[in-house]
Amino acid sequence: MDYKLQAFEYYTDDGNQSRRSFRFLVVDANKSKGYPQNFVCMLPSQFGKGKTESVFLKLFKDQSLEQAKSLLKTAYDTEDSSEVKAEIERRLKMLEPKGVDQIKCCSCGKLFKPKRKRKFKNNLCEECMKKKFGSQT
């Protein structure tokens, strides 16, 4: 099976303004060259956040995330429109895992995950916080 993405532009009307969005269809190039016959499923915009599994997740199972990335990357290389390329870049960025937010301690320079306390403005790790403020924390 030769899966490819096909982008469709559509407009939604939200009362006063009209918004343009894109939908990406997964098509099988081996079946047919025309759209309705080669349709497989829709590419979901978010993975793992829906209440029910999409057809894409049911079809590709464990490899769905890797398959989505590879489909988006090949579509980016073949696409001519800059607007569609921007949407593909946005979707690829959404698929990347978010890194752990770490900051550097102002006192010792050690990297740590911040726990914001309102009364302390400096970014201090727990050890430096205990040294500096003792039992106030």
N, C-alpha and C positions, 0 to 999 in steps of 0.2 A: 504494500500500500504506500502510495506517495502522497503524504499529507502536506497541505499548504494552507496558508492563511489568505483570506480574501477580506478586504476592508470595505465596509459600507458606511456611508455618511447618512445621518438622519437628524432631523430637527425635532425638538420638543418645545411645546408652548407652555410656559409657566405664567399664565395670566398676562402680564404686561410685556414680558420679554421672550424672545425665542432663543433657545440654546442649541448649539450644534454639538453632536457627539458622534463617536465612531463605534461600530460593532465589528468584531472580527469573527468570521466564520471559518471553521475548519472544513476544508473540502478535500476530496480524494481525486487527484489528477488522473488516476488510472481508470476511474469509472466513466467520466465524461468530461467534456470541456465546458459545457454549459452549467450555469448555477444550480437550478433546482435538482438536477439529476445527481450531481456530485456532492451534495451537501451531506456532512457527517454530523456536526454539532456546532454549538457556539463556544467560543473561547470565553471562560468566565473572567470577569474583571478582578475578582478577589478569590483567593483560594482559602478554603477552610473556614470561612466566616459565614457561610450560608447555613440555613437550617437543614436543608436537604442536599444530598450530593447531586451535583450537576451531571449531565450526560458525559461531559468531558472527563470528569473524575471517575465515573463508572467505566468508561471506555479504556482509559490509560492507567488506572489504578495507582500503583506505587510510583510509576514513572511520569505521572502527570505534570509535576513541576518542571522536570527536566525537558519533557516534551514541549511544554508551553514556552520555555526559554528558547529552545532550538527553533520552534516555529516562528517566534517573534524575531529572532536574530536573522533568519533567512528572509523573512518578509521585509526587514529593515534594509537588507542589502539589495533587494529587488525593487523596492518601492521608489517612485519618482516624486511623489507629492511631499513637500516639506511638512505640511500639517499632519499627514498620516505618520510620517517619521517621528514627529514630536510626540504623538500619542503612543507610538510603539516604545519610545524611550521612557515615557512616563510609566507604562505598564511593566517594562523591564525593571525599572527602579522599584516598583511596588513588589516585585517578586523576590528581590534581594533581601536576605535576612537583615534585620536591624542589629547593629552592633551594640554591645553593652556600653552605655554612657558612663564614661569615667572621666574624672577631672583630677588635676594635680593639686596636692596639698600645698597651701601657701607657706607652711612652715618647714616641713621636711622634704617635700617634692615627690612623695609617694603617690602613685595612682590609686584611686579608690572610687567606689560608687557612692555618689552623694546622697545624704539624707538631710534634706533641708530643715533647718531649725530657724524660725523667724527671728529670734532675738540675736543670732550670730550672723554677721554679714560675711565674714571670711570663710573661705572654703577650707576647712580643716578636717583631717582624718580623725577617727575616733581616738587614737592614742594622743594626738596633739591637742584635741579638744579636752581630754581628761587632764593632760598636763597643765594646760592654760587655765581652764575654768573649774576644774575639780568637781565638786558636787553640784554645781549650778545646772549641769546638763541633764 
